[in-house]
Amino acid sequence: MLVKMITGVLATLMALGFFVVPILKLKDPALIGVIVIGVVLMLVDLAQKLRSKED
């Protein structure tokens, strides 16, 4: 469980770090919306995986 949480948070932080550059350089509202939706879906998936009993 702890390994899942650490790797999930690390992956989320790495993805956010990767997406910061296009957001700052392009500043396109449509691109920002797609990235925000993707990050929200990533966080929902992480929460579901942490709540599952499969290990």
N, C-alpha and C positions, 0 to 999 in steps of 0.2 A: 504494500500500500504506500509506504513512504517513498519507495523508488518510483512508483507511478506518479506521485505528486511532484517530486523533484524534477523528473524528466519532463513532465507536462508543463510545469511552470517555466523551466529552462527553454523548452521549445517555443512557448508563447512569447517569452522575452526576446528570443532570437528572431522570431518572425516579425515582431513589432520593430525591432532594430533594423531589419531588412526593409520594412515598408516605410520607415521614416524618410529615407532619401527621396523616393518618388513623390511623397506627399509634399515635402518642402520645396523640391525643385519645380514640380509641375503645377501644383495648387489647382488642380482640376476638381471641381465639386463631384463630378460623376465618379472619378477615380477614388476620391476619398470615401464616398459612399460605399463603393464596392469593397474597399479595404476594411472599412468598419464592419460591414456585414460579415465578411470573411473572418475577422477576428472574433466577433460575437459568436459565430458558429463554432469556431475553434474552442472558445471558452465553454460553450454549452457541451460540446463533445467531451472535453476534459472533465467537467463536472459529472457527466453521466458515467464515464469510465471510473471515476473515483468512487461513485456510489454503488457500482456493480459489485456483486459478491464473487465474481469469477476471478480466481487468482491462481 
